[in-house]
Amino acid sequence: MANIISDETIEYVGILAKLELSGEEKEAAKKSMGEMLDYIDKLNELDTSGVEPMSHVFPVQNVFREDEVTNGDESGRTLQNAPSEKDNMFVVPKTFD
């Protein structure tokens, strides 16, 4: 294991995560973090010079449809349901003075 995590690092991560770790949990966390860093080092050894960066695993371009109005202005039809209407708006009872 090339990456050795210090006790101070585990303490700091515990403080950031607002965790109280026992001694056994700290040792397990140190081992796990070291293994993760070793794996990252192993991945960094790969030659990715011919690999194009991507933001998605599928070749997705613009998946959004055009914003087109399909039902038009139906305010008159909506106002038919109003008990009272004035200046193309609903008239409702006062709720406060």
MMTF fields as JSON, N, C-alpha, C and O atoms, coordinates in Angstrom:
{
  "mmtfVersion": "1.0.0",
  "mmtfProducer": "UNKNOWN",
  "numBonds": 387,
  "numAtoms": 388,
  "numGroups": 97,
  "numChains": 1,
  "numModels": 1,
  "chainsPerModel": [1],
  "groupsPerChain": [97],
  "chainIdList": ["A"],
  "bondAtomList": [4, 2, 8, 6, 12, 10, 16, 14, 20, 18, 24, 22, 28, 26, 32, 30, 36, 34, 40, 38, 44, 42, 48, 46, 52, 50, 56, 54, 60, 58, 64, 62, 68, 66, 72, 70, 76, 74, 80, 78, 84, 82, 88, 86, 92, 90, 96, 94, 100, 98, 104, 102, 108, 106, 112, 110, 116, 114, 120, 118, 124, 122, 128, 126, 132, 130, 136, 134, 140, 138, 144, 142, 148, 146, 152, 150, 156, 154, 160, 158, 164, 162, 168, 166, 172, 170, 176, 174, 180, 178, 184, 182, 188, 186, 192, 190, 196, 194, 200, 198, 204, 202, 208, 206, 212, 210, 216, 214, 220, 218, 224, 222, 228, 226, 232, 230, 236, 234, 240, 238, 244, 242, 248, 246, 252, 250, 256, 254, 260, 258, 264, 262, 268, 266, 272, 270, 276, 274, 280, 278, 284, 282, 288, 286, 292, 290, 296, 294, 300, 298, 304, 302, 308, 306, 312, 310, 316, 314, 320, 318, 324, 322, 328, 326, 332, 330, 336, 334, 340, 338, 344, 342, 348, 346, 352, 350, 356, 354, 360, 358, 364, 362, 368, 366, 372, 370, 376, 374, 380, 378, 384, 382],
  "bondOrderList": [1, 1, 1, 1, 1, 1, 1, 1, 1, 1, 1, 1, 1, 1, 1, 1, 1, 1, 1, 1, 1, 1, 1, 1, 1, 1, 1, 1, 1, 1, 1, 1, 1, 1, 1, 1, 1, 1, 1, 1, 1, 1, 1, 1, 1, 1, 1, 1, 1, 1, 1, 1, 1, 1, 1, 1, 1, 1, 1, 1, 1, 1, 1, 1, 1, 1, 1, 1, 1, 1, 1, 1, 1, 1, 1, 1, 1, 1, 1, 1, 1, 1, 1, 1, 1, 1, 1, 1, 1, 1, 1, 1, 1, 1, 1, 1],
  "groupList": [{"groupName": "MET", "atomNameList": ["N", "CA", "C", "O"], "elementList": ["N", "C", "C", "O"], "formalChargeList": [0, 0, 0, 0], "bondAtomList": [1, 0, 2, 1, 3, 2], "bondOrderList": [1, 1, 2], "singleLetterCode": "M", "chemCompType": "L-PEPTIDE LINKING"}, {"groupName": "ALA", "atomNameList": ["N", "CA", "C", "O"], "elementList": ["N", "C", "C", "O"], "formalChargeList": [0, 0, 0, 0], "bondAtomList": [1, 0, 2, 1, 3, 2], "bondOrderList": [1, 1, 2], "singleLetterCode": "A", "chemCompType": "L-PEPTIDE LINKING"}, {"groupName": "ASN", "atomNameList": ["N", "CA", "C", "O"], "elementList": ["N", "C", "C", "O"], "formalChargeList": [0, 0, 0, 0], "bondAtomList": [1, 0, 2, 1, 3, 2], "bondOrderList": [1, 1, 2], "singleLetterCode": "N", "chemCompType": "L-PEPTIDE LINKING"}, {"groupName": "ILE", "atomNameList": ["N", "CA", "C", "O"], "elementList": ["N", "C", "C", "O"], "formalChargeList": [0, 0, 0, 0], "bondAtomList": [1, 0, 2, 1, 3, 2], "bondOrderList": [1, 1, 2], "singleLetterCode": "I", "chemCompType": "L-PEPTIDE LINKING"}, {"groupName": "SER", "atomNameList": ["N", "CA", "C", "O"], "elementList": ["N", "C", "C", "O"], "formalChargeList": [0, 0, 0, 0], "bondAtomList": [1, 0, 2, 1, 3, 2], "bondOrderList": [1, 1, 2], "singleLetterCode": "S", "chemCompType": "L-PEPTIDE LINKING"}, {"groupName": "ASP", "atomNameList": ["N", "CA", "C", "O"], "elementList": ["N", "C", "C", "O"], "formalChargeList": [0, 0, 0, 0], "bondAtomList": [1, 0, 2, 1, 3, 2], "bondOrderList": [1, 1, 2], "singleLetterCode": "D", "chemCompType": "L-PEPTIDE LINKING"}, {"groupName": "GLU", "atomNameList": ["N", "CA", "C", "O"], "elementList": ["N", "C", "C", "O"], "formalChargeList": [0, 0, 0, 0], "bondAtomList": [1, 0, 2, 1, 3, 2], "bondOrderList": [1, 1, 2], "singleLetterCode": "E", "chemCompType": "L-PEPTIDE LINKING"}, {"groupName": "THR", "atomNameList": ["N", "CA", "C", "O"], "elementList": ["N", "C", "C", "O"], "formalChargeList": [0, 0, 0, 0], "bondAtomList": [1, 0, 2, 1, 3, 2], "bondOrderList": [1, 1, 2], "singleLetterCode": "T", "chemCompType": "L-PEPTIDE LINKING"}, {"groupName": "TYR", "atomNameList": ["N", "CA", "C", "O"], "elementList": ["N", "C", "C", "O"], "formalChargeList": [0, 0, 0, 0], "bondAtomList": [1, 0, 2, 1, 3, 2], "bondOrderList": [1, 1, 2], "singleLetterCode": "Y", "chemCompType": "L-PEPTIDE LINKING"}, {"groupName": "VAL", "atomNameList": ["N", "CA", "C", "O"], "elementList": ["N", "C", "C", "O"], "formalChargeList": [0, 0, 0, 0], "bondAtomList": [1, 0, 2, 1, 3, 2], "bondOrderList": [1, 1, 2], "singleLetterCode": "V", "chemCompType": "L-PEPTIDE LINKING"}, {"groupName": "GLY", "atomNameList": ["N", "CA", "C", "O"], "elementList": ["N", "C", "C", "O"], "formalChargeList": [0, 0, 0, 0], "bondAtomList": [1, 0, 2, 1, 3, 2], "bondOrderList": [1, 1, 2], "singleLetterCode": "G", "chemCompType": "PEPTIDE LINKING"}, {"groupName": "LEU", "atomNameList": ["N", "CA", "C", "O"], "elementList": ["N", "C", "C", "O"], "formalChargeList": [0, 0, 0, 0], "bondAtomList": [1, 0, 2, 1, 3, 2], "bondOrderList": [1, 1, 2], "singleLetterCode": "L", "chemCompType": "L-PEPTIDE LINKING"}, {"groupName": "LYS", "atomNameList": ["N", "CA", "C", "O"], "elementList": ["N", "C", "C", "O"], "formalChargeList": [0, 0, 0, 0], "bondAtomList": [1, 0, 2, 1, 3, 2], "bondOrderList": [1, 1, 2], "singleLetterCode": "K", "chemCompType": "L-PEPTIDE LINKING"}, {"groupName": "PRO", "atomNameList": ["N", "CA", "C", "O"], "elementList": ["N", "C", "C", "O"], "formalChargeList": [0, 0, 0, 0], "bondAtomList": [1, 0, 2, 1, 3, 2], "bondOrderList": [1, 1, 2], "singleLetterCode": "P", "chemCompType": "L-PEPTIDE LINKING"}, {"groupName": "HIS", "atomNameList": ["N", "CA", "C", "O"], "elementList": ["N", "C", "C", "O"], "formalChargeList": [0, 0, 0, 0], "bondAtomList": [1, 0, 2, 1, 3, 2], "bondOrderList": [1, 1, 2], "singleLetterCode": "H", "chemCompType": "L-PEPTIDE LINKING"}, {"groupName": "PHE", "atomNameList": ["N", "CA", "C", "O"], "elementList": ["N", "C", "C", "O"], "formalChargeList": [0, 0, 0, 0], "bondAtomList": [1, 0, 2, 1, 3, 2], "bondOrderList": [1, 1, 2], "singleLetterCode": "F", "chemCompType": "L-PEPTIDE LINKING"}, {"groupName": "GLN", "atomNameList": ["N", "CA", "C", "O"], "elementList": ["N", "C", "C", "O"], "formalChargeList": [0, 0, 0, 0], "bondAtomList": [1, 0, 2, 1, 3, 2], "bondOrderList": [1, 1, 2], "singleLetterCode": "Q", "chemCompType": "L-PEPTIDE LINKING"}, {"groupName": "ARG", "atomNameList": ["N", "CA", "C", "O"], "elementList": ["N", "C", "C", "O"], "formalChargeList": [0, 0, 0, 0], "bondAtomList": [1, 0, 2, 1, 3, 2], "bondOrderList": [1, 1, 2], "singleLetterCode": "R", "chemCompType": "L-PEPTIDE LINKING"}],
  "groupTypeList": [0, 1, 2, 3, 3, 4, 5, 6, 7, 3, 6, 8, 9, 10, 3, 11, 1, 12, 11, 6, 11, 4, 10, 6, 6, 12, 6, 1, 1, 12, 12, 4, 0, 10, 6, 0, 11, 5, 8, 3, 5, 12, 11, 2, 6, 11, 5, 7, 4, 10, 9, 6, 13, 0, 4, 14, 9, 15, 13, 9, 16, 2, 9, 15, 17, 6, 5, 6, 9, 7, 2, 10, 5, 6, 4, 10, 17, 7, 11, 16, 2, 1, 13, 4, 6, 12, 5, 2, 0, 15, 9, 9, 13, 12, 7, 15, 5],
  "groupIdList": [1, 2, 3, 4, 5, 6, 7, 8, 9, 10, 11, 12, 13, 14, 15, 16, 17, 18, 19, 20, 21, 22, 23, 24, 25, 26, 27, 28, 29, 30, 31, 32, 33, 34, 35, 36, 37, 38, 39, 40, 41, 42, 43, 44, 45, 46, 47, 48, 49, 50, 51, 52, 53, 54, 55, 56, 57, 58, 59, 60, 61, 62, 63, 64, 65, 66, 67, 68, 69, 70, 71, 72, 73, 74, 75, 76, 77, 78, 79, 80, 81, 82, 83, 84, 85, 86, 87, 88, 89, 90, 91, 92, 93, 94, 95, 96, 97],
  "secStructList": [7, 7, 7, 7, 7, 7, 2, 2, 2, 2, 2, 2, 2, 2, 2, 2, 6, 6, 7, 7, 7, 7, 2, 2, 2, 2, 2, 2, 2, 2, 2, 2, 2, 2, 2, 2, 2, 2, 2, 2, 2, 2, 2, 2, 6, 1, 7, 7, 6, 6, 7, 7, 7, 7, 1, 1, 1, 1, 7, 7, 7, 7, 7, 7, 7, 7, 7, 7, 7, 1, 1, 7, 7, 7, 2, 2, 2, 2, 2, 6, 6, 7, 1, 1, 3, 3, 6, 6, 3, 3, 7, 7, 7, 7, 1, 7, 7],
  "xCoordList": [0.857, 0.0, 0.894, 1.585, 0.879, 1.746, 1.159, 1.907, -0.14, -0.791, -1.102, -1.908, -0.461, -0.686, -1.392, -0.902, -2.536, -3.342, -2.945, -2.854, -2.713, -2.295, -3.499, -4.637, -3.226, -4.278, -4.896, -6.094, -4.072, -4.572, -5.581, -6.579, -5.302, -6.217, -7.561, -8.617, -7.514, -8.755, -9.52, -10.743, -8.811, -9.459, -10.134, -11.271, -9.427, -9.947, -11.182, -12.174, -11.131, -12.275, -13.451, -14.597, -13.179, -14.23, -14.887, -16.105, -14.069, -14.618, -15.484, -16.584, -14.998, -15.77, -17.095, -18.118, -17.061, -18.266, -19.109, -20.174, -18.627, -19.321, -19.569, -20.673, -18.494, -18.555, -17.613, -16.516, -18.052, -17.172, -16.816, -17.672, -15.556, -15.108, -14.332, -13.534, -14.583, -13.804, -12.441, -12.214, -11.559, -10.229, -10.277, -9.539, -11.159, -11.295, -11.843, -11.396, -12.805, -13.382, -12.364, -12.342, -11.518, -10.467, -9.49, -9.091, -9.1, -8.165, -8.793, -8.131, -10.069, -10.763, -10.881, -10.726, -11.155, -11.261, -9.913, -9.845, -8.847, -7.504, -7.194, -6.669, -7.525, -7.248, -8.076, -7.551, -9.366, -10.244, -9.8, -9.764, -9.464, -9.03, -7.722, -7.537, -6.828, -5.57, -5.814, -5.185, -6.741, -7.072, -7.7, -7.423, -8.544, -9.152, -8.094, -8.119, -7.164, -6.109, -5.192, -4.727, -4.923, -4.123, -4.818, -4.175, -6.138, -6.892, -6.865, -6.742, -6.979, -6.913, -5.541, -5.442, -4.487, -3.139, -3.035, -2.395, -3.67, -3.639, -4.375, -3.916, -5.503, -6.24, -5.434, -5.51, -4.666, -3.859, -2.734, -2.166, -2.406, -1.364, -1.864, -1.057, -3.164, -3.719, -3.417, -3.418, -3.156, -2.927, -4.28, -4.947, -4.674, -5.956, -5.764, -6.671, -4.592, -4.303, -5.215, -5.517, -5.663, -6.533, -8.012, -8.849, -8.346, -9.745, -10.276, -9.714, -11.377, -11.962, -12.782, -13.56, -12.617, -13.406, -14.896, -15.308, -15.697, -17.135, -17.857, -17.329, -19.057, -19.857, -20.976, -21.665, -21.168, -22.232, -21.771, -21.029, -22.206, -21.756, -22.42, -21.884, -23.573, -24.258, -24.042, -23.897, -24.019, -23.808, -25.069, -25.776, -25.343, -26.543, -26.182, -25.231, -26.944, -26.731, -27.798, -27.896, -28.58, -29.654, -30.924, -31.468, -31.398, -32.58, -33.843, -34.917, -33.733, -34.884, -35.653, -35.059, -36.962, -37.785, -37.92, -37.65, -38.333, -38.578, -39.771, -40.717, -39.731, -40.811, -41.849, -41.691, -42.921, -43.952, -45.288, -45.635, -46.031, -47.352, -48.309, -48.394, -49.028, -49.95, -51.41, -52.289, -51.681, -53.075, -53.467, -54.645, -52.584, -52.898, -53.436, -53.313, -54.034, -54.575, -55.984, -56.901, -56.155, -57.464, -57.993, -58.75, -57.594, -58.031, -59.536, -60.154, -60.142, -61.59, -62.327, -63.317, -61.85, -62.467, -62.279, -63.17, -61.127, -60.866, -61.77, -62.291, -61.956, -62.78, -64.263, -65.039, -64.664, -66.041, -66.379, -67.542, -65.378, -65.575, -65.602, -65.93, -65.267, -65.181, -66.571, -67.444, -66.789, -68.081, -68.264, -69.383, -67.136, -67.181, -65.865, -64.817, -65.936, -64.748, -64.735, -65.774, -63.521, -63.372, -62.015, -61.006, -61.962, -60.736, -59.926, -58.703, -60.627, -59.995, -59.269, -58.258, -59.804, -59.24, -60.364, -61.505, -60.036, -60.994, -61.243, -60.315, -62.483, -62.821, -63.147, -64.007, -62.442, -62.626, -62.961, -62.661, -63.583, -63.895, -62.618, -61.572, -62.718, -61.583, -61.261, -62.158, -59.999, -59.583, -59.102, -58.99, -58.813, -58.43, -58.758, -58.981, -58.788, -59.104, -57.861, -57.947],
  "yCoordList": [-1.178, 0.0, 1.228, 1.502, 1.969, 3.135, 4.345, 5.19, 4.441, 5.587, 5.259, 4.377, 5.971, 5.767, 7.0, 8.121, 6.787, 7.859, 8.059, 7.104, 9.299, 9.589, 9.663, 9.82, 9.545, 9.673, 11.063, 11.221, 12.079, 13.452, 13.622, 14.329, 12.962, 13.037, 12.404, 12.951, 11.254, 10.586, 11.451, 11.561, 12.064, 12.957, 14.116, 14.471, 14.705, 15.851, 15.458, 16.188, 14.32, 13.844, 13.562, 13.85, 13.009, 12.764, 14.053, 14.113, 15.096, 16.397, 16.967, 17.456, 16.908, 17.431, 16.688, 17.288, 15.376, 14.568, 14.541, 13.924, 15.21, 15.249, 13.836, 13.491, 13.023, 11.647, 11.463, 12.022, 10.68, 10.265, 8.816, 7.933, 8.577, 7.24, 6.613, 7.27, 5.333, 4.597, 4.278, 4.514, 3.757, 3.394, 2.377, 2.483, 1.373, 0.348, 0.952, 0.606, 1.848, 2.483, 3.367, 3.444, 4.036, 4.872, 4.023, 4.393, 2.88, 1.999, 1.448, 1.361, 1.078, 0.572, 1.669, 1.411, 2.891, 4.011, 4.302, 4.566, 4.261, 4.481, 3.455, 3.788, 2.192, 1.117, 1.326, 1.211, 1.633, 1.825, 3.012, 2.928, 4.12, 5.298, 5.028, 5.478, 4.304, 3.94, 3.086, 3.284, 2.124, 1.263, 2.074, 1.824, 3.044, 3.895, 4.698, 4.795, 5.273, 6.07, 5.203, 5.643, 3.965, 3.043, 2.736, 2.672, 2.546, 2.26, 3.456, 3.29, 4.645, 5.856, 5.954, 6.302, 5.65, 5.651, 4.642, 4.9, 3.492, 2.468, 2.969, 2.749, 3.634, 4.186, 5.265, 5.394, 6.038, 7.101, 6.555, 7.292, 5.276, 4.663, 4.368, 4.155, 4.353, 4.041, 5.147, 6.331, 4.735, 5.692, 6.115, 5.329, 7.329, 7.835, 8.936, 9.733, 8.979, 10.046, 9.988, 11.032, 8.802, 8.681, 8.69, 8.517, 8.89, 8.855, 10.277, 11.128, 10.511, 11.845, 12.06, 11.188, 13.199, 13.456, 13.479, 13.887, 13.031, 13.025, 13.408, 13.257, 13.899, 14.262, 13.266, 13.333, 12.335, 11.351, 10.083, 10.15, 8.937, 7.688, 7.403, 6.641, 8.0, 7.83, 9.078, 10.176, 8.922, 10.084, 10.952, 10.93, 11.697, 12.519, 13.952, 14.524, 14.516, 15.914, 16.743, 16.702, 17.477, 18.267, 17.425, 17.098, 17.074, 16.221, 17.02, 16.441, 18.334, 19.166, 19.472, 19.728, 19.444, 19.767, 21.284, 22.004, 21.749, 23.164, 23.575, 22.804, 24.76, 25.275, 25.92, 27.063, 25.171, 25.65, 25.696, 24.764, 26.783, 26.909, 26.047, 26.18, 25.161, 24.27, 24.567, 24.226, 25.21, 25.44, 26.911, 27.213, 27.811, 29.221, 29.872, 29.338, 31.038, 31.812, 31.325, 31.521, 30.699, 30.189, 30.922, 30.356, 32.185, 32.929, 33.142, 33.1, 33.369, 33.55, 32.304, 32.387, 31.166, 29.898, 29.652, 29.12, 30.038, 29.885, 30.799, 30.399, 32.029, 32.992, 32.628, 33.188, 31.704, 31.241, 30.554, 30.524, 30.005, 29.317, 30.285, 29.883, 31.524, 32.492, 32.921, 33.14, 33.044, 33.549, 35.01, 35.468, 35.739, 37.141, 37.479, 36.923, 38.416, 38.742, 40.234, 40.839, 40.827, 42.241, 42.443, 41.969, 43.12, 43.406, 42.138, 42.122, 41.088, 39.825, 39.167, 38.488, 39.379, 38.783, 38.265, 38.715, 37.31, 36.807, 37.88, 38.576, 38.014, 38.876, 37.94, 37.066, 38.141, 37.275, 38.142, 39.336, 37.558, 38.334, 38.806, 38.163, 39.939, 40.443, 39.473, 38.892, 39.309, 38.445, 39.252, 38.711, 40.537, 41.422, 42.846, 43.134, 43.745, 45.15, 45.982, 47.189],
  "zCoordList": [0.0, 0.0, 0.0, 0.981, -1.105, -1.231, -0.515, -0.022, -0.452, 0.181, 1.642, 1.938, 2.525, 3.954, 4.485, 4.343, 5.093, 5.644, 7.104, 7.875, 7.461, 8.837, 9.77, 9.328, 11.069, 12.076, 12.038, 12.269, 11.746, 11.68, 10.545, 10.684, 9.425, 8.288, 8.641, 8.321, 9.299, 9.708, 10.699, 10.613, 11.634, 12.599, 11.878, 12.187, 10.913, 10.166, 9.363, 9.357, 8.69, 7.914, 8.847, 8.501, 10.013, 11.0, 11.454, 11.621, 11.656, 12.064, 10.946, 11.203, 9.704, 8.569, 8.402, 8.071, 8.635, 8.472, 9.746, 9.783, 10.778, 12.071, 12.595, 13.016, 12.556, 13.033, 14.209, 14.241, 15.163, 16.245, 15.966, 16.029, 15.659, 15.301, 16.448, 17.116, 16.661, 17.659, 17.059, 15.873, 17.849, 17.364, 16.247, 15.267, 16.394, 15.356, 14.062, 12.968, 14.198, 13.018, 12.315, 11.086, 13.097, 12.491, 11.702, 10.598, 12.264, 11.559, 10.281, 9.247, 10.357, 9.163, 8.108, 6.914, 8.553, 7.611, 6.975, 5.774, 7.75, 7.201, 6.129, 5.066, 6.419, 5.458, 4.181, 3.074, 4.338, 3.178, 2.331, 1.104, 2.991, 2.237, 1.504, 0.374, 2.135, 1.48, 0.249, -0.791, 0.373, -0.771, -1.906, -3.079, -1.554, -2.589, -3.326, -4.553, -2.574, -3.2, -4.051, -5.103, -3.604, -4.406, -5.727, -6.775, -5.67, -6.886, -7.836, -9.05, -7.283, -8.115, -8.776, -9.952, -8.027, -8.613, -9.75, -10.769, -9.562, -10.6, -11.85, -12.971, -11.66, -12.802, -13.512, -14.734, -12.756, -13.358, -14.231, -15.037, -14.082, -14.901, -16.321, -17.225, -16.521, -17.838, -18.84, -18.502, -20.085, -21.16, -21.728, -22.4, -21.462, -21.946, -22.986, -23.224, -23.601, -24.562, -25.782, -26.36, -26.192, -27.36, -27.023, -27.908, -25.758, -25.345, -25.252, -24.563, -25.966, -25.97, -24.69, -24.304, -24.04, -22.825, -23.142, -24.228, -22.173, -22.393, -21.108, -20.006, -21.276, -20.12, -19.891, -18.873, -20.829, -20.717, -21.424, -22.404, -20.932, -21.532, -22.871, -23.677, -23.117, -24.391, -25.246, -24.709, -26.569, -27.437, -27.518, -28.526, -26.48, -26.4, -26.776, -26.243, -27.69, -28.056, -27.36, -26.134, -28.088, -27.516, -27.501, -28.556, -26.308, -26.205, -25.942, -25.777, -25.9, -25.623, -26.895, -27.942, -26.806, -27.957, -28.053, -27.092, -29.201, -29.391, -28.535, -28.376, -27.996, -27.171, -28.076, -28.505, -28.362, -29.256, -28.517, -27.791, -28.706, -28.11, -28.918, -30.138, -28.234, -28.945, -28.641, -29.432, -27.486, -27.145, -27.207, -27.018, -27.453, -27.611, -26.35, -25.248, -26.54, -25.423, -25.114, -25.912, -23.969, -23.581, -22.358, -21.57, -22.197, -21.017, -21.016, -19.952, -22.173, -22.244, -21.793, -21.065, -22.22, -21.823, -20.326, -19.664, -19.797, -18.373, -17.561, -16.52, -18.036, -17.305, -17.315, -16.541, -18.177, -18.169, -16.849, -16.447, -16.176, -14.91, -13.724, -12.607, -13.951, -12.858, -12.42, -13.26, -11.109, -10.65, -11.05, -11.281, -11.13, -11.519, -12.206, -11.879, -13.182, -13.973, -14.274, -14.536, -14.232, -14.551, -15.218, -14.696, -16.335, -17.08, -17.363, -17.223, -17.76, -18.128, -16.94, -17.121, -15.716, -14.503, -13.627, -13.734, -12.755, -11.785, -10.726, -10.314, -10.291, -9.162, -8.001, -8.111, -6.887, -5.715, -4.517, -4.517, -3.488, -2.301, -1.61, -1.707, -0.911, -0.141, 0.983, 1.594, 1.241, 2.347, 3.54, 4.64, 3.349, 4.453, 4.052, 2.876, 5.041, 4.78, 4.643, 4.42]
}
